[in-house]
């Protein structure tokens, strides 16, 4: 009973983390109007969440290993709630940037904290299935940031929506603190005072992680996989579908929703294949992300797509296959000792969120560099930006293909 409650609570709060990540895509026209933004500043605003999220992954793994997930998730979730309030009340680019930054800091603990709880409280054989299911459920947050957010935007406005989300976030922080009672101690039994004093151990853990070539290979693929996907889903496919393909805000939300639906379908499948079918997580990851890379090709303009149905199907499979990337956390976890699991996974997550930050901003700079009238950009600008995503994924896959594999026993 307690295990189910713990998993359910972590899943709900992860939904909010996923929601905050991709809100800007559907409400981009309103942000441009209300905050006087261009493509470059819109990209910076989208990146603010991911830059702050990524930077806080550096201490996050150590905090989770040494202090424990209960205190860390609760405290940072309250920081995230304050960011939602500031973003919802912002009347300038600077204020909205601060709000998005605090959102990133606040949500930085949720996924890594959840994975650390799985390591502490659940059997190791369930890790890939639990993490895949968590992503699948959490992706409902991304889904809420599509058509439902578009609807709320037309009724109560994006500002009020963010304020309500912040209020729910505060309530969830309190629930997390109650549910995770007893989760602040690692299986090895390290208490907080001892962990704080063990500075040498922290340094040795970090050196061991960053000294592994496989860490960099896994991190590189995580960087390109998530960076490309979230830049498309969380920002640039929205303006592309509205400005280039002429879809309404609601229809754009419907099409983007298919990426979230695909992730909901794909994440548990990836976890099941990794835990029950294949001995090698690497094999499953490579197969899924190669197919994800192939899904990016039509977005580069090689094929002309004007059908909403075709776009929906394409983005559904894009979501299905990118979800296999969650297994990268399982791969890195298996290469290091249990008491270093939080540090290793958070190290990879630093590159995950750095990818989201960099690709959002770089794609915005590329699009802004093309000649345009007002806030209307040519189709070539988007195709060039999407081509960068394709090239990055190819590079990441080649580098990862030579990483160390871990084959679990039958």
N, C-alpha and C positions, 0 to 999 in steps of 0.2 A: 504493500500500500504506500509506504513512504517513498519507495523508488519511483512509483508511478507519479506521485505528487511532485517529487523533485524534477523529474523529466518534463512534466507538463508546465511547471513554473518557468523553467529555463527556456522552454520552447516559446512560451508567450512573450517573454521579455526579448528573446532573439527576434521575434516578429517585428518588434518596434525598431530594433537595430537595422533590420533589412528595409523597413519602411522609410526611415530617415535617409538611408543611403540614396534612394532613387526618386525621392519626391520631386526633384527639380525638373525631370523630363516632361511631365504632364503640365506643370504650372509654369514652364519656361516663358511663354508669352506674357504671363502676368508679372513674373519677376522682372522681365525686361522693361515692361511698362511702369511698374510701381517703383522700381529701384534704379531706373535709367541705366540699364546695362547694355553692352554690346556683346558679341560672341566671345571675345577674349575675357571680359569680366565675368560673363556667365560661366565660362570654363573654370575660372579661378574660384568662383563661389562654389561650384560643384566639387572642386578639388579640396577646398578647405576642410571638409569632413574627413577626407581620406589622408591628407597630410598629417593632421593632428592624431588621427586614429593610428597611422603607421608609426609615428614618433613614439607614441605611448606603448607600442608593442615592445620596445627595447627594455623598459623596466617591468612590463606587465608579466612576462614569464617568471621572472625572479620573484615578484610580489606574490604571484599565485603559488609558486613552489614553497615560499618561506612563510607567508602570512596566511594563505588559504583563500579559497574562492568566496566564502561567505562575506567577509568584510570587504574584500576588493570589489566584488560585483555590486554590492549594496551602495558603497560610497560613490563609485563611478557612475552608477545609474542615476543617482541624484544630480550629479554634475551634468549628465545628459539632459535631464528634465529642465535644468536651468537654461541650457542651450536652446531647447525647443521654445521656451517662453521668449527668450531674446530674439530668436529668428522670427517668431510670429509677430512681435511688436516692432521689428526693425523698420526704419523709414529711410535708410541709406545703405549703400554698398558696404561701408565699414561696419555698421551695426549687424547687418545680416552675415557678414564674414565672421564676426565674433561669435554669433549664434551657431553657425555651422561648425566652427572650430570646437566649441564646447560640446556640441553634439558628437563630434568625432571622438573627443577625449572621453566623454561619458560612455559611449558604446564600445570603447576599446577593450573592455574587460569581458563582454558578454560571451562571444564565441569561445575565446580561449578559456575563460572561466568555466564554461559549460563542459568543454572537453576535459579540463582538469578534474571536474567533478566525476565525469565518466571513468577517468583513470583511477580515482580514489574509491569510488563506491560500486562500480560494476565490474563483472568479469572481463578480462582482456579480450576474450573471444567475441564479445559483443560490441567492441569499440567501433568498428567500421559501420556496423548496422545502426548503432545509436547515433553516431555522428551524421550518417547519411539521412536518417529519419529526422534528426534535428534540423538539418538544412532544408529538408522537404517541407516540414511544418513551418519553419521560419520564413520560407519563401512566400507564405501567405501574406507576410508584411510587404514584400515587393508587389504582390498582386493587389493589395489594398492601395498601393501608390499608383495604380493605373486607372481603370475606369471608376472605381469607388472614389478615389481622390478627385478625379475630374468632376464627378457629380457633386461632391462636397464643395469643390471650388466654385461651382455655379450656384450653390445654394447659400452656404455660410461664408465662403471665401477661404483662401489658403491660410490666412493669418489665424482665423479662429480655429481652423482645423489643427494647426500646429500647437496652439495653446491647449486645446483639449487633449492632444496627444501627450503633452508634457504633464498634464494633471494625472493621466492614467499611468504615466511612467513613475511618478512619485509613489502612487499606490503599489505598483509592482515592486519597487525597491523595498518597501516595507515587507511585502509578502516573501521576497527572496531571503531577507534577513531571518525571517521566522522559519521558512522551510529548510534552509541549509544549516540549521543548527546541528553542530557535530561534524561539519565538513571542513573545518579549519585545521585539521590535523592530517598530515600525509600518512600513508600506510606505514612508512618507516618510523613514525612516531616523533618526528621533529616538532618540537614546540616552538612558539614564536621567539622567546628569549634566546634559545640556542641557535635558531636560524639566523637571527640578527647578528649574533656574534661570529657566525661562520663565514666571514667575508672572504677568506681564502677559498672556501668551497664554491662560492658564487663565481669568483674569478676563474677558477679551474673549469667550472661548467661552461661558462661562456667561451673560454679558449678551446675547449673540446668541440663545442658545437660549430664555431666559426672556422675551426681548423679542418673540418671535414669537407672534402670536395663534393660529396653527395648532398650536403646541406645547400651548397651554392647551386647545384644542378636542379634540385627540387625547388629551391626558392626562385630560380630564374623562370621555370615553367609556371609556377604559381603567380609570379609577377605579370607575365604576359597573358595568362589565361584569365585571371580576374580583372586585370586592368582593361583588357579589350572588351570583355563582357559588360562590366559595369559602366564603362564609358558609353557604350551603345545603349544599354537598357536604361541607365540612370540619367542620361542627358541627351546625347546627340541623335539618337533615332527619333526622338520626339519632334524636334524642329524639322528634321528631314521629312518625316511623314506628313507633317502639317504644311510646310512651306513648299516642298518639292512635289509631293504626291497629292497635295490638296485635301487631305483628310481633316475632318473636324477634330476638336479636342477630345470628344467622347470616343470617336472611332479610333483615334490614335491610342487612347488608353486601352481600348478593346484589343488592338493588335499587339501592343506591348505586353498586355496581360498574358499572351501566349508564351512568352519567355519564362514567366513565373510558373505557369502551368507545367511547362516542360521540365523545369527544375523540380517541381513537386513530384512529377512522375519519375524523373531520372534518378534523383538522389537515393531513394531506398533500393532501386534496382542496382545502382553502383555498389552500395554497401552490401547487398545480398551476394552479388557476384564475387566481391572481394572476400567475404567471410565464408561463404558456403561452396563456391564453385571453383575458383582459381586459387592456387597456392601463392601466386605472385600478385601483389597489389599493383606493381609497376606495369604488368601486362594489361590490366584493366584500365589503368590511367591512360596509357599510350593509345589504346584502341578508342576510348571515348574522346580524347582530346584531338586525335587526328580527325575524327568525324566532325568535331566542333569546328576545326580549322576549315574543313571543306565547306561548312555552312556559311563561312564568311565570304567565300568567293563571289556569290551573286551580289553582295552588297558593294562590290568594287566597281560596278557598272558594266561588267563583262556581259551580263545578261540583263535585258530590260524587263523589269517587273513593275506592272501597273495594277495587278489584281490584289485586292485586299485579302482574298482567300489565300493566294500564293504566299504573300508576306506572312500571314498568320501561321501557315504550315511551316514555312522556313524558320520563323522565330521560335516556334514550338520545339523543333528539333535542335535548334541552337541552344535552348534551355536544357533539353534532355542531356545533350552530350557535354555541355560545360559543367554539369553537375558532377561528372566523374572526377573533376578536379578536387573535390572535397577529400578524396582518398590520399591526396598529397600529405595531409596531416597524419594520416595513418602510416604512410610510408616513412616519414621522418620520425614518428614516435617509435617505430620498431627498430630504428638504428641506434637508439640511445637508451641508457638506463632509466628506470621508472622515475627516480628522483630528479631527473633532468627533463622529463617529458614536457613540463610547462615551458621551460626555457627554449627547448628545441622547437615546439609548435608555435610559440610566440615569435621566434626568430623568422620562421617561414611566413607567419601572418604579417610581419613588418613589410615584407616584400609584396604580399598580396595587396595590402592597402596602399603601399607606395605605387603599385601599378595602377590602381584606381585613380589616385591623385594625379599621376603624371600623364596618363592617357587622356583624362578629361581636359587637362590644361593644354597639352600639346595639340590635341585635335581642335580645340578652340582657337589656338594660335594659327593653325593651318587654315582653318575655315575663314578666319578673319583676314588672312593675307590675300585672299582673292578679291578682285574688284567686285563691289556690291553696292546696292542702292538701299540706304537705310538699314533695316535689319533683315533684308532679303538677300540670301547668298546663293550663288549658282550651284547647279548640281555637281559640277566638277569639283567644287570645294569639298563636298561631302564624300564623294568617291575617293578623292585623294586621302582624306582622313581615314576612311574605312580601309584603304589599301595598307596603311601603316599598321593597322590591327592584324591584317593577314600576314604581313612580313614578320611582325613580332612573334606571332604564334609559331611560324615555321622555324625561326631561330631558336625559340625556347624548346620546341620538341626535339630538335637535333641535339642540343646540349644535354637534355634530360635523358635521352636514349642511352647514354653511356654511364648513367648513375648506378650505384651499387643496389642490388636487389636483395630483398628479404623474402625467403620462401617459407611460409608457415607449414608446420607438419600436418599431414592428413588426419 
